[in-house]
C-alpha cells in the first residue's frame, strides 16, 4: 500500500525542470525577436515598466542590449511554437541598436 497526500504518492522522488528565463521578451510573445526591439525603441526615454528590463526607471539603450544578447531565443515552456521575427518594415535588429550607440 502506498501512502498518498493530495493525490500524489508520498515518499516517491519527483523531479521538476525549471527553464532559465532570459531577459528581452518585452511584448510577451514567448520569443525574443525584432518586435521586442521595436517595442523598446517606441518607449525610449520613458519609464514604461514592460520595456524597462533592468528596473532602473528609464527605458534606454541598455534594454536593447538584453534583446541583442538573447536574440532569437524562445520560451521552452510556451505552448505555441511561434517563429521569431527577424525583419520589421525592412529593418533588422542592428538598425534599431546602432543609432543608439
DSSP file (Angstrom, degrees, kcal/mol; ACC not computed):
  #  RESIDUE AA STRUCTURE BP1 BP2  ACC     N-H-->O    O-->H-N    N-H-->O    O-->H-N    TCO  KAPPA ALPHA  PHI   PSI    X-CA   Y-CA   Z-CA
    1    1 A X              0   0    0      0, 0.0     2,-0.5     0, 0.0     0, 0.0   0.000 360.0 360.0 360.0 132.0    0.0    0.0    0.0
    2    2 A X        -     0   0    0      7,-0.0     2,-0.1     9,-0.0     9,-0.1  -0.873 360.0-128.0-103.7 130.6    1.3    3.4   -1.0
    3    3 A X        -     0   0    0     -2,-0.5     7,-2.9     7,-0.3     2,-0.4  -0.476  27.5-161.8 -73.1 148.1    0.5    6.4    1.1
    4    4 A X  E     -A    9   0A   0      5,-0.3     2,-0.4    -2,-0.1     5,-0.2  -0.975  14.7-170.3-134.3 148.1   -0.9    9.4   -0.7
    5    5 A X  E >  S-A    8   0A   0      3,-2.5     3,-1.8    -2,-0.4    -2,-0.0  -0.975  78.1 -14.6-137.9 122.7   -1.3   13.1    0.1
    6    6 A X  T 3  S-     0   0    0     -2,-0.4     3,-0.1     1,-0.3    -1,-0.1   0.852 128.9 -52.6  54.3  38.2   -3.4   15.4   -2.1
    7    7 A X  T 3  S+     0   0    0      1,-0.2     2,-0.4     0, 0.0    -1,-0.3   0.451 116.7 106.5  83.3   0.0   -3.5   12.8   -4.9
    8    8 A X  E <  S-A    5   0A   0     -3,-1.8    -3,-2.5     4,-0.0    -1,-0.2  -0.901  76.7-106.7-115.3 143.2    0.3   12.3   -5.1
    9    9 A X  E >   -A    4   0A   0     -2,-0.4     3,-0.5    -5,-0.2     2,-0.4  -0.424  35.6-132.1 -62.9 135.4    2.2    9.3   -3.9
   10   10 A X  T 3  S+     0   0    0     -7,-2.9    -7,-0.3     1,-0.2     3,-0.1  -0.735  84.4  24.0 -91.5 138.0    4.2   10.0   -0.7
   11   11 A X  T 3  S+     0   0    0     -2,-0.4     2,-0.3     1,-0.3    -1,-0.2   0.371  88.9 122.2  93.7  -5.2    7.8    9.0   -0.5
   12   12 A X    <   -     0   0    0     -3,-0.5     2,-0.4     1,-0.0    -1,-0.3  -0.711  66.4-116.2 -91.7 143.9    8.4    9.0   -4.2
   13   13 A X        -     0   0    0     -2,-0.3     2,-0.4    -3,-0.1    -1,-0.0  -0.640  33.0-166.4 -79.3 127.7   11.2   11.1   -5.7
   14   14 A X        -     0   0    0     -2,-0.4     2,-0.4     2,-0.0     0, 0.0  -0.919   5.9-152.1-117.0 142.5    9.8   13.7   -8.1
   15   15 A X        -     0   0    0     -2,-0.4     2,-0.4     2,-0.0    -2,-0.0  -0.925   8.2-168.4-115.0 139.4   11.8   15.8  -10.5
   16   16 A X        -     0   0    0     -2,-0.4     2,-0.5     2,-0.0    -2,-0.0  -0.973  10.6-147.9-125.0 141.9   10.9   19.3  -11.7
   17   17 A X        -     0   0    0     -2,-0.4     2,-0.6     2,-0.0    -2,-0.0  -0.944  10.4-168.7-110.1 124.2   12.5   21.2  -14.6
   18   18 A X        -     0   0    0     -2,-0.5     2,-0.1     3,-0.0    -2,-0.0  -0.954  17.4-138.2-113.4 117.2   12.7   24.9  -14.3
   19   19 A X        -     0   0    0     -2,-0.6     2,-0.4     1,-0.1    56,-0.0  -0.452  22.8-112.9 -72.0 142.9   13.7   26.7  -17.5
   20   20 A X        -     0   0    0     -2,-0.1     2,-0.3     1,-0.0    -1,-0.1  -0.646  31.9-134.1 -75.3 127.1   16.1   29.6  -17.2
   21   21 A X        -     0   0    0     -2,-0.4     2,-0.4    54,-0.1    54,-0.0  -0.638  16.3-152.0 -85.0 141.2   14.3   32.8  -18.1
   22   22 A X    >   -     0   0    0     -2,-0.3     3,-0.6    48,-0.1     2,-0.2  -0.912  16.3-117.8-115.1 140.3   16.1   35.2  -20.4
   23   23 A X  T 3  S+     0   0    0     -2,-0.4    47,-0.2     1,-0.2     3,-0.1  -0.488  82.6  64.1 -76.2 143.1   15.6   39.0  -20.5
   24   24 A X  T 3   +     0   0    0     -2,-0.2     2,-2.0    45,-0.1     3,-0.2   0.147  56.2 111.2 136.1 -20.4   14.3   40.6  -23.6
   25   25 A X    X   +     0   0    0     -3,-0.6     3,-0.7     1,-0.2     5,-0.1  -0.525  32.3 154.3 -84.2  77.0   10.7   39.4  -24.3
   26   26 A X  T 3   +     0   0    0     -2,-2.0    -1,-0.2     1,-0.2    26,-0.1   0.691  67.9  53.1 -80.4 -19.0    9.1   42.7  -23.5
   27   27 A X  T 3  S-     0   0    0     -3,-0.2    -1,-0.2     4,-0.2    -2,-0.1   0.345 104.7-127.1 -98.8   7.4    6.0   42.1  -25.7
   28   28 A X    <   +     0   0    0     -3,-0.7    -2,-0.1     1,-0.1     4,-0.1   0.838  68.0 130.2  55.9  42.8    5.2   38.7  -24.0
   29   29 A X  S    S-     0   0    0      2,-0.4    53,-0.2    53,-0.0    -1,-0.1   0.252  77.8-111.6-106.8  12.2    5.0   36.6  -27.1
   30   30 A X  S    S+     0   0    0     -5,-0.1    45,-2.6     1,-0.1     2,-0.3   0.662  90.4  82.4  69.5  20.8    7.4   34.0  -25.8
   31   31 A X  B    S-B   74   0B   0     43,-0.2     2,-0.8    52,-0.1    -2,-0.4  -0.982  72.7-133.4-149.8 143.4   10.2   34.8  -28.2
   32   32 A X        +     0   0    0     41,-2.7    40,-3.1    -2,-0.3    41,-0.3  -0.871  54.3 128.7 -99.7 110.5   12.9   37.4  -28.2
   33   33 A X  S >> S-     0   0    0     -2,-0.8     3,-1.3    -9,-0.2     4,-1.1  -0.701  73.6 -63.0-146.1-167.4   13.0   38.9  -31.6
   34   34 A X  H 3> S+     0   0    0     51,-2.4     4,-2.3     1,-0.3     5,-0.2   0.784 121.6  66.5 -61.5 -28.8   12.9   42.2  -33.6
   35   35 A X  H 3> S+     0   0    0     50,-0.3     4,-2.0     1,-0.2    -1,-0.3   0.804  98.4  53.1 -66.0 -27.6    9.4   43.0  -32.3
   36   36 A X  H <> S+     0   0    0     -3,-1.3     4,-2.3     2,-0.2    -1,-0.2   0.891 108.4  49.6 -70.9 -39.9   10.9   43.4  -28.8
   37   37 A X  H  X S+     0   0    0     -4,-1.1     4,-2.5     2,-0.2    -2,-0.2   0.891 110.2  51.3 -64.4 -39.2   13.4   45.9  -30.2
   38   38 A X  H  X S+     0   0    0     -4,-2.3     4,-1.9     2,-0.2    -2,-0.2   0.930 109.9  49.4 -62.5 -45.6   10.6   47.8  -31.9
   39   39 A X  H  X S+     0   0    0     -4,-2.0     4,-0.9     1,-0.2    -2,-0.2   0.919 112.0  48.2 -60.4 -44.9    8.6   48.0  -28.7
   40   40 A X  H >< S+     0   0    0     -4,-2.3     3,-0.9     1,-0.2     4,-0.3   0.926 110.1  50.4 -63.6 -45.5   11.7   49.2  -26.7
   41   41 A X  H >< S+     0   0    0     -4,-2.5     3,-0.8     1,-0.3    -1,-0.2   0.832 107.3  55.1 -65.9 -29.4   12.6   51.9  -29.2
   42   42 A X  H 3< S+     0   0    0     -4,-1.9    -1,-0.3     1,-0.2    -2,-0.2   0.757 112.7  43.5 -70.1 -23.0    9.0   53.1  -29.2
   43   43 A X  T X< S+     0   0    0     -4,-0.9     3,-1.4    -3,-0.9     5,-0.4   0.248  82.3 144.0-105.8  10.4    9.2   53.5  -25.4
   44   44 A X  T <   +     0   0    0     -3,-0.8    16,-0.2    -4,-0.3     3,-0.1  -0.179  69.9  14.0 -53.9 141.9   12.7   55.1  -25.2
   45   45 A X  T 3  S+     0   0    0     14,-3.2    -1,-0.3     1,-0.3     2,-0.2   0.709 107.2 103.9  63.1  24.5   13.2   57.8  -22.5
   46   46 A X  S <  S-     0   0    0     -3,-1.4    13,-2.6    13,-0.3    -1,-0.3  -0.648  77.9-122.6-116.3-179.8   10.0   56.7  -20.7
   47   47 A X        +     0   0    0     11,-0.2     2,-0.2    -2,-0.2    11,-0.1  -0.029  48.0 160.3-111.7  29.4    9.5   54.7  -17.5
   48   48 A X     >  -     0   0    0     -5,-0.4     4,-1.5     1,-0.2     3,-0.4  -0.336  34.2-148.4 -54.6 116.7    7.3   52.1  -19.2
   49   49 A X  T  4 S+     0   0    0      1,-0.2    -1,-0.2     2,-0.2     6,-0.1   0.830  92.2  54.8 -62.9 -35.9    7.5   49.1  -16.9
   50   50 A X  T  4 S+     0   0    0      1,-0.2    -1,-0.2   -23,-0.0    -2,-0.1   0.854 114.5  39.5 -67.8 -33.8    7.2   46.5  -19.6
   51   51 A X  T  4 S+     0   0    0     -3,-0.4     2,-1.7     1,-0.1    -1,-0.2   0.656  92.9  89.6 -90.1 -16.9   10.1   47.9  -21.6
   52   52 A X    ><  +     0   0    0     -4,-1.5     3,-1.0     1,-0.2    -1,-0.1  -0.589  50.8 169.5 -83.8  82.5   12.4   48.7  -18.6
   53   53 A X  T 3  S+     0   0    0     -2,-1.7    -1,-0.2     1,-0.2     6,-0.1   0.863  72.7  45.5 -64.8 -40.1   14.1   45.3  -18.3
   54   54 A X  T 3  S-     0   0    0     -3,-0.2    -1,-0.2     4,-0.2    -2,-0.1   0.340 103.0-126.0 -93.1   8.5   16.8   46.3  -15.8
   55   55 A X    <   +     0   0    0     -3,-1.0    -2,-0.1    -6,-0.1     4,-0.1   0.784  67.5 132.3  58.0  32.8   14.4   48.2  -13.5
   56   56 A X  S    S-     0   0    0      2,-0.3    -1,-0.1     0, 0.0     3,-0.1   0.412  76.8-110.5 -95.4   4.1   16.4   51.4  -13.5
   57   57 A X  S    S+     0   0    0     -5,-0.1     2,-0.4     1,-0.1    -8,-0.0   0.416  90.5  76.8  89.1  -1.6   13.4   53.6  -14.1
   58   58 A X  S    S-     0   0    0    -11,-0.1     2,-0.7    -9,-0.1    -2,-0.3  -0.997  72.3-132.5-143.6 136.5   14.2   54.6  -17.7
   59   59 A X        +     0   0    0    -13,-2.6   -14,-3.2    -2,-0.4   -13,-0.3  -0.797  50.4 138.1 -88.2 118.5   14.0   52.8  -21.0
   60   60 A X    >>  -     0   0    0     -2,-0.7     3,-1.3   -16,-0.2     4,-0.8  -0.697  69.2 -63.0-143.8-166.2   17.3   53.3  -22.8
   61   61 A X  H 3> S+     0   0    0      1,-0.3     4,-1.2    -2,-0.2    39,-0.1   0.708 118.7  73.3 -63.8 -19.9   19.8   51.5  -25.0
   62   62 A X  H 3> S+     0   0    0      1,-0.2     4,-1.0     2,-0.2     3,-0.3   0.878  93.2  54.7 -61.9 -36.1   20.7   49.1  -22.1
   63   63 A X  H X> S+     0   0    0     -3,-1.3     4,-1.4     1,-0.2     3,-0.6   0.890 103.2  55.0 -64.4 -38.7   17.3   47.4  -22.7
   64   64 A X  H 3X S+     0   0    0     -4,-0.8     4,-2.6     1,-0.2    -1,-0.2   0.791  98.6  63.3 -66.3 -26.3   18.2   46.8  -26.3
   65   65 A X  H 3X S+     0   0    0     -4,-1.2     4,-2.6    -3,-0.3    -1,-0.2   0.857 100.0  52.9 -66.3 -33.8   21.4   45.1  -25.2
   66   66 A X  H <X S+     0   0    0     -4,-1.0     4,-1.9    -3,-0.6    -1,-0.2   0.907 109.6  48.5 -65.3 -40.9   19.3   42.4  -23.5
   67   67 A X  H  < S+     0   0    0     -4,-1.4     4,-0.3     2,-0.2    -2,-0.2   0.935 113.0  47.7 -63.4 -45.2   17.4   41.8  -26.7
   68   68 A X  H >< S+     0   0    0     -4,-2.6     3,-0.9     1,-0.2    -2,-0.2   0.916 111.8  50.0 -61.2 -44.0   20.7   41.6  -28.6
   69   69 A X  H 3< S+     0   0    0     -4,-2.6    -1,-0.2     1,-0.2    -2,-0.2   0.854 122.8  30.7 -64.7 -36.0   22.2   39.2  -26.1
   70   70 A X  T >< S+     0   0    0     -4,-1.9     3,-1.8   -47,-0.2   -38,-0.3   0.120  86.2 157.3-111.5  19.8   19.2   36.8  -26.1
   71   71 A X  T <   +     0   0    0     -3,-0.9   -38,-0.2    -4,-0.3     3,-0.1  -0.182  66.5   8.4 -55.5 133.3   18.1   37.4  -29.7
   72   72 A X  T 3  S+     0   0    0    -40,-3.1    -1,-0.3     1,-0.3     2,-0.2   0.483  89.2 141.7  74.8   9.4   16.0   34.6  -31.3
   73   73 A X    <   -     0   0    0     -3,-1.8   -41,-2.7   -41,-0.3     2,-0.3  -0.573  37.0-151.4 -77.9 144.8   15.6   32.6  -28.0
   74   74 A X  B     -B   31   0B   0    -43,-0.2     2,-0.6    -2,-0.2   -43,-0.2  -0.849  24.1-106.1-113.8 151.4   12.2   31.0  -27.5
   75   75 A X    >   -     0   0    0    -45,-2.6     3,-1.5    -2,-0.3   -54,-0.1  -0.672  27.0-153.1 -72.5 115.2   10.5   30.2  -24.2
   76   76 A X  T 3  S+     0   0    0     -2,-0.6    -1,-0.2     1,-0.3     5,-0.0   0.696  92.4  53.7 -68.1 -16.1   10.9   26.4  -23.9
   77   77 A X  T 3  S+     0   0    0    -47,-0.0    -1,-0.3    -3,-0.0     2,-0.2   0.447  80.8 115.5 -95.5  -0.7    7.7   26.2  -21.8
   78   78 A X    <   -     0   0    0     -3,-1.5    -4,-0.0   -48,-0.2   -48,-0.0  -0.458  59.8-146.1 -72.3 139.3    5.5   28.1  -24.3
   79   79 A X  S    S+     0   0    0     -2,-0.2     2,-0.4     2,-0.0    -1,-0.1   0.865  82.9  64.7 -74.3 -35.8    2.6   26.0  -25.7
   80   80 A X  S    S-     0   0    0      1,-0.1     2,-1.0     2,-0.0    -2,-0.1  -0.707  75.4-144.4 -89.7 139.3    2.7   27.8  -29.1
   81   81 A X        +     0   0    0     -2,-0.4     2,-0.4    -7,-0.0   -51,-0.1  -0.622  28.8 177.5-102.5  72.9    5.8   27.4  -31.2
   82   82 A X        -     0   0    0     -2,-1.0     2,-0.2   -53,-0.2    -4,-0.0  -0.617  27.4-126.7 -79.7 127.7    5.9   30.9  -32.8
   83   83 A X        -     0   0    0     -2,-0.4   -52,-0.1     1,-0.1     2,-0.1  -0.498  31.0-104.4 -72.6 144.3    8.9   31.5  -35.0
   84   84 A X        -     0   0    0    -12,-0.2     2,-0.5    -2,-0.2    -1,-0.1  -0.374  27.8-126.1 -67.9 146.6   11.0   34.6  -34.2
   85   85 A X        +     0   0    0      1,-0.1   -51,-2.4    -2,-0.1   -50,-0.3  -0.827  27.8 177.3 -93.2 127.3   10.6   37.6  -36.5
   86   86 A X        +     0   0    0     -2,-0.5     7,-0.4     1,-0.2     2,-0.4   0.571  64.5  45.4-108.0 -13.0   13.9   38.9  -37.8
   87   87 A X        -     0   0    0      5,-0.1     2,-0.4     6,-0.1     5,-0.2  -0.994  56.3-178.0-132.9 139.7   12.7   41.8  -40.1
   88   88 A X  B >  S-C   91   0C   0      3,-2.3     3,-1.8    -2,-0.4    -3,-0.0  -0.953  77.2 -19.8-139.0 118.4   10.2   44.5  -39.4
   89   89 A X  T 3  S-     0   0    0     -2,-0.4     3,-0.1     1,-0.3    -1,-0.1   0.881 128.3 -51.7  50.5  43.4    9.4   47.1  -42.1
   90   90 A X  T 3  S+     0   0    0      1,-0.3     2,-0.3     0, 0.0    -1,-0.3   0.451 115.5 114.7  79.3   1.6   12.6   46.2  -43.9
   91   91 A X  B <   -C   88   0C   0     -3,-1.8    -3,-2.3     2,-0.0    -1,-0.3  -0.755  48.8-154.8-106.7 152.4   14.8   46.7  -40.8
   92   92 A X    >>  -     0   0    0     -2,-0.3     3,-1.2    -5,-0.2     4,-0.6  -0.639  41.9 -87.3-112.7 175.9   16.9   44.2  -38.9
   93   93 A X  H >> S+     0   0    0     -7,-0.4     4,-1.7     1,-0.3     3,-1.6   0.867 123.7  57.3 -54.5 -44.2   18.0   44.3  -35.2
   94   94 A X  H 3> S+     0   0    0      1,-0.3     4,-2.6     2,-0.2     5,-0.3   0.801  96.5  64.6 -59.7 -29.5   21.2   46.3  -35.9
   95   95 A X  H <4 S+     0   0    0     -3,-1.2     4,-0.4     1,-0.2    -1,-0.3   0.768 108.6  40.3 -65.4 -24.2   19.1   49.0  -37.5
   96   96 A X  H << S+     0   0    0     -3,-1.6     4,-0.3    -4,-0.6    -2,-0.2   0.774 121.3  41.1 -90.8 -31.8   17.5   49.6  -34.1
   97   97 A X  H >< S+     0   0    0     -4,-1.7     3,-1.4     2,-0.1     4,-0.4   0.907 103.2  63.4 -85.0 -44.1   20.6   49.2  -32.0
   98   98 A X  G >< S+     0   0    0     -4,-2.6     3,-1.5     1,-0.3    -3,-0.1   0.850  96.8  55.2 -55.6 -44.6   23.2   51.1  -34.0
   99   99 A X  G 3  S+     0   0    0     -4,-0.4    -1,-0.3    -5,-0.3    -2,-0.1   0.738 106.7  53.8 -63.7 -19.4   21.7   54.6  -33.8
  100  100 A X  G <         0   0    0     -3,-1.4    -1,-0.3    -4,-0.3    -2,-0.2   0.487 360.0 360.0 -93.3  -3.4   21.7   54.4  -30.0
  101  101 A X    <         0   0    0     -3,-1.5    -3,-0.2    -4,-0.4    -2,-0.1   0.453 360.0 360.0  87.6 360.0   25.3   53.5  -29.6
